[in-house]
Each structure stands twice: as C-alpha cells, then as structure tokens.
Amino acid sequence: MKTTAISVLGTQKDAHGGAGKARWDTWRPAIGLVQQEELPIDELHIIYNKAYKDLAERIKADIRSVSPETKVVLDNIELKDPWDFEEVYSKFYDYSMSPCFHEDKTSYYIHISTGTHVEKICLFLLVESHHLNAKIVQSSPKEGHVRHSNDPKGVINVIDLDLSRYDALAKRFETDRQKDLSFLKQGIETRNADFNHLIETIERVSVRSSDPILLTGPTGAGKSQLAKQIYLLKKQSNKVKGEFVAVNCATLGGDLAKSALFGHKKGSFSGAGADHAGFLKEADGGIIFLDEIGELPMEAQTMLLKAIEEKTYRPLGATKDEHSDFQLICGTNRNLMDDVTSGKFRRDLLARIDLWSFKMPGLAERREDIEPNLDYELLRYTQRTHKHVSFSKEARARFLKFALAPTTPWHGNFRDLNAMVVRMATLADGGRITEDVVIDEIARMTGGADAAEPVSVGELTLAELLGRDYAARYDSFDLAQLAHVVAVCRSSVSAADAAKKLFAVSRKAKKSNNDSDRLSKYLSRFGLKFKNLLMA
C-alpha cells in the first residue's frame, strides 16, 4: 500500500535553522514527518507560494538526504491572502480533485502542522467532507524541545475522522440539529414530508445566514410564529443580541409607515410632539419581522431598501442618518411579482428580500399534520388557562373526520384550528370535549352544514359492493339512493352517526328512535353491512 502525504510549506517552522548546519539540530515539521518509522512516506506533496520557492527546494533536498525513498512533489498554489477563507477553500478544493489524490491502493495523510489557521481548517474540512479520503496527521517536537532538540524528528499523532470516537461528535451534532428543527416547529411532530424538508432548509439558512428571509403563504399558515421561532433559535445560538420586533405593514399607511419604521423628530409633522426612535432602531442587533410587506407604501419601500443595504436611514425631520444593524424577515400572502408588474412594489426591493424565499403551506395542504397540531393547541390552552382539557374517544374521531375530509377548506388555516379548539375547550364541562360539543362546533364553522358533504360513489364502488352485474339486478332509482347512503356512511364515524344524518327529518316525528336499525335493515336489502362500506 502506497503512502502519500500532503503538507503546506511552513514558512517559519520549516525554515527553522536557516540554511546552515544548525537546521539539523532543529525540529522542522516536514523533515520530521518523513523520519517517522511507524509512518513511512512514499510520496510527499508540499504546497508552496512562489515567493518561497527557494525554501521549498531546500526542504526537498533535505528530505532527499534523510529519506531518499520519499518522492517529494512541490505543488505551487498562489494565494493572494492565505487568511481569506473563500479563496483558500476554493483553491484547495480544486487541488484536492487531482487524480493523484484518488488512486487505488494508496493511503493518504493530510499534514496540518504548518500553514495559516485558515489553511489548516480548509484541509480539515476537505477530509471531513470526504473530498479527500485521508487521515489527519499532526507532527510536533517532543515536549520541552521546541528548538535545538536532541531529537529533531519529533513525534506524530494520526487522527482518523472515521473512528468511532468521532461518531459520538457527529451524533451530538445531529442531536443538536434535531433539537433546532423541533424548536422551529414548536415541538410539534409534523408528518408532512414537504413541510419537514422546508423546515430543515430554513434551519440551515437561519444558523448560517443573516440575509433577509421572505415567508410567503396564505393568512394563518404560521408565518408570524415561524419568524418568532427563527429569532429565538438565532438568539439561543448567539447569532443575534437584540430584540424581536414584529410589525404588520397592513396597519401602516402614508407618513405613519415612515414614522413607525424609521422614527421622527419632534415637530417633523403635525402631532409629532416628541422624538420617536422607530421600529428599525428598536430592532438594532436583533430581527424585525415585516408582515404583509406588500402593503408597505412605495415611499417607505424606498427608504427600507436603503436601510437593508446600508444599515442606515434618516428619520423624518432629522438632519443626519441613524444606524441599525437589524436582520430582516418579511411575510406576505400576496404574489409580490404581480405587485411589481402592477407598479405597487419595487422590483429592486423584491430582489433584495427574495434571496431566501420559503412558501408556507396552508393547513389543507398538510392535513396529516392536523392531528399533532390539534394536540399542540390543546396543550397551549391548558398552559394558558391552567385547565386540563381532552377529547372523548368519539369526539376526537368525529372532529378528525371533519378536519381531514378533503372538502373541509380550512380558509383560516391554523387560526381556524386554534379558534375551534379554544371554543370547544371553553365549553367542555369537566374538562372533557364530548361529541355533542364537536357537532355544535362543526355546525358553527360550516354555517349549519355538517362535516364535509358526502362524496359521490361511482360505478366502480357499486361494482365492488354488489358485483359487476349490479346494473342488471337493480333499478337505477334504487342504485342512486344506495350510492347516496354509501357516501353518507363513509363520511360518518359510526352507523349511529350515519343514521342520524339519513333520517334527520323523519326521526323528529317519532317518540322512540332506532335509526341504526332502520339503516341496518336498508343495507341488508343489498346484502351489505355498515362495516363493509368502510372497508370497500
């Protein structure tokens, strides 16, 4: 197995002792590396800048004298600034793609004892990301012998990032990341794959970027809550120091918008009886959330663009600019590009705030998340009122039947869900939400109609229930009636529930009700039972 190492020329450490004989009494990283008996180096690549070509050649010659079996390759990489992370990583990345660092039957080692801290970090990252399939080797003089050592070879320490002890670090990192994701979702175990992917992306952006974020989506989809969670996540990871300031731009108009956002000086307009700092100043060092950004007046949009790009703005009536180092999150339920086309929104402002744009789905688009959010809303009610409330089994099934039905629109999204839970919890006697409470709430939400209207049952379903020759055995009148009955049964949580709907008028005139039996007898005419309808 061939052994290849990569090292950055140490312009100070490798130069110890100069060109004279004294250099042989001094520990030098590259020279010491090739003298380690436990790690024979067949090929050593030394990265150098052309300004240090002479030093590189001297090190190459010295290696030849102490380790003639080691082939030394001098690789010139010109760095304008070896402390510029972007430049160093980019050039080292290109360098790492060389075929000579991806040969079969070769063990690779990255020597990180020389070079700037940035160069060391970049090499480490290339190994950690497996762009270089290598181990890390660190050399050092023996303890207490930095220069003029009796043992200039020094010692080495090999670090394999694939070892199990580093798995613990990776697991810790993943655990922390999962906590961040749960934090953004307010601890709700959401089940919608697209939404979870969206939150994962937002989490990465939140912890890595301070650029503006644009949250789009319908009213009530949770944009405000998510903006606050993004702030709290940044706050706990020390990405921001200031406050979270939430502003609904729909409540601002004309000079009020400019005064509210950018502040004003006393006497700058009628009614300005005192200086006002403004929301942007309040958000200095923190985050400002501008909800319904599309409602902001054009003149205020112009001032906001300057504030975003330069972190400076001029309050109304002021003679000098103010500074605010804020981070911006915007929210809207409108199509801002349509507003740009119609002249209601500045194109350059949209380009600036649309760097990171995330569309929040409405509740109807993620119905599988209704149940965990239902539990969350109940928990919020309990925490707020100190009153524990829960559903009966039948009530919970009835509510979820309504909530999950494809015909339930959820126009208000999570605001509707929250309002329904609050009303039901408030009316729950003894802290128990009953089926009657749920039925009343559904009627309230649907204007008196019951949960979702029953969907029609097609010919395929009737064929499954009655057999392929059903049309030849039953009149079309009977089949039309049966199709409606089947649809009602499938939109109900029980046979009794279906019977109440089907016989709602006639049952009012009867002294005793046995509608379930009436339904059972009707279905038996076709050889059917209620449970068969649910399975078919």
Buried (B, 14 or more C-beta within 10 A) or exposed (E): EEBBBBBBBBBEBBBBBEEEEEBEEBBBBBBBBBBBEEBEBBBBBBBBBEEBEEBBEBBBEBBBEBBEEBBBEBBEBEBEEBEBBEBBBEBBBEBBEEEEBEEEEBBBBBBBBBBBEBBBBBBBBBBEEEBBBBBBBBBBBBEEBBBEBEEBBBBBEEBEBEEEEEEEEEEEEEEEBEEBBBBBBBEBEBBBEEBBEBBBEBBEBBBEEBEBBBBBBBBBBBBBBBBBBBBBBBBEEEBBEBBBBBBEBEEBEEBEBBBBBBBBBEEBEEEBEEBBBBBBBBBBEBBBBBBBBBBBBEEBBBBBBBBBEEBBBBBBBBEEEBEBBBBBBBBBBBEBEEBBEEEBBBEEBBEBBBEBBBBBBBBBBBBEBBBBBBBBBBBBBBEEEEEEBBBBEBBBBBBBBBBBBEEBBBBBBBBBBBBBBBBBBEBBEEEEBBBEBBBBBBEEBBEEEBBBBBBEBEEEBBEBBBEEEBBEEBEEEEBEEBBBBBBBBBBBBBBBBBBBBBBEEEBEEEEEBEBBEBBBEBBEEBEBEBEBBEEE
